[in-house]
C-alpha cells in the first residue's frame, strides 16, 4: 500500500456510504491522531484500539443523525498525496466550506486542525478536508 492515509479515508468513506455502524482500520500513529481529531470535532461517535498479534487495529463507531439517519461525515477529501504534497502557511490557511468544515494539517507541532494551526501560528502539510 503506497498511501495508508488515503486507505484510511477511503475505508471510512465507504463505510459511511453503505451505512455501516462500525469500521475497522489497521492502526498507526498518524491514523490514530486523525481518528482523535475526528472524534474531538464530533464527526465520529467513539473509537477503540484493539490489540492484535500481528498489528493493532482501530475500531471506529460512525455517527449518524438519529432521525434522518444522515451521516455526520458528508465528505472526506485527500489533499496532499505522495506524488504531490500540498503545503500551506498561516497566511494562506485553507477554509473548508467557509469555516464549517475542517482541514487537517501535519505540522511541526503535531497533527492538528486548521483553526488550531492558526492559533499556534504554524503551517504544514494539508492532509485532508472533512465536512
C-alpha positions in Angstrom: 0.0 0.0 0.0 1.6 3.3 -1.1 -0.8 5.7 0.7 -2.1 4.4 4.1 -3.8 7.8 4.8 -5.8 7.6 1.6 -6.7 4.0 2.5 -7.9 5.2 6.0 -10.1 7.9 4.5 -11.5 5.5 1.8 -12.4 2.9 4.4 -14.3 5.5 6.4 -15.9 7.0 3.3 -17.1 3.6 2.0 -18.5 2.6 5.4 -20.4 5.8 5.6 -21.8 5.4 2.1 -23.0 1.9 2.8 -24.4 2.8 6.2 -22.2 0.7 8.5 -22.1 1.5 12.2 -18.5 0.4 12.8 -15.4 0.2 10.6 -12.1 -1.4 11.5 -8.8 0.1 10.2 -5.2 -1.1 10.6 -3.6 1.2 13.2 -0.6 3.6 13.0 0.3 6.8 14.9 -0.9 9.0 12.1 -4.2 7.2 11.7 -4.7 7.3 15.5 -4.2 11.1 15.5 -6.6 11.6 12.6 -9.2 9.5 14.4 -8.7 11.5 17.6 -9.3 14.8 15.7 -12.4 13.3 14.0 -13.7 12.3 17.5 -12.9 15.7 19.1 -14.7 17.6 16.3 -17.8 15.3 16.5 -17.5 13.5 13.2 -17.4 10.0 14.8 -19.0 8.7 18.0 -16.2 6.8 19.5 -13.0 4.8 18.7 -11.1 2.0 20.4 -7.7 0.5 19.8 -7.8 -3.3 19.6 -4.5 -5.0 20.4 -3.7 -7.7 17.9 -1.0 -10.3 17.5 0.5 -9.1 14.2 -0.7 -5.5 14.4 -3.2 -3.3 16.2 -6.5 -2.1 14.7 -8.6 1.0 15.3 -12.4 0.3 15.7 -14.4 3.4 14.8 -18.1 3.9 15.6 -19.6 6.2 12.9 -22.0 8.9 13.8 -25.4 9.3 12.1 -28.3 11.7 12.8 -30.9 9.8 15.0 -34.0 10.9 13.0 -32.9 11.2 9.4 -30.1 8.6 9.5 -27.8 11.0 7.7 -24.1 10.6 8.4 -22.1 13.3 10.2 -19.3 13.0 7.6 -20.6 14.3 4.3 -17.2 14.3 2.5 -13.6 13.2 3.2 -11.2 14.6 0.7 -7.5 13.7 0.5 -5.5 16.8 -0.4 -1.8 16.1 -0.1 -0.8 12.8 -1.9 2.6 11.0 -2.0 3.0 12.2 -5.6 2.1 15.9 -5.0 2.5 17.3 -1.5 0.4 20.3 -0.6 1.8 22.8 2.0 0.4 25.9 3.4 1.5 28.7 5.8 -0.6 30.6 8.3 -1.5 33.5 5.9 -2.8 31.1 3.2 -4.6 28.6 5.5 -7.5 26.9 3.6 -11.1 27.4 4.7 -13.3 24.4 4.2 -17.0 25.4 3.5 -16.3 28.9 4.7 -15.3 27.6 8.2 -18.0 25.0 8.6 -15.6 22.1 7.8 -12.1 21.3 9.0 -8.7 20.9 7.2 -6.4 18.5 9.0 -2.7 19.5 8.8 0.6 17.8 9.7 2.7 20.5 11.3 6.0 20.6 13.2 3.9 20.7 16.4 1.9 17.6 15.5 -1.3 16.8 13.6 -4.0 19.5 14.1 -6.9 21.3 12.5 -6.6 24.5 10.5 -8.0 26.6 13.4 -5.6 25.2 15.9 -2.7 25.8 13.5 -3.7 29.5 13.1 -3.8 29.9 16.9 -0.4 28.3 17.2 0.9 30.2 14.2 2.3 27.2 12.3 1.8 26.0 8.8 2.3 22.5 7.4 1.2 19.8 5.0 -2.6 19.8 4.3 -3.6 16.1 4.8 -7.4 16.2 4.1 -10.6 18.2 4.3 -13.6 16.9 6.3 -17.1 18.2 6.2 
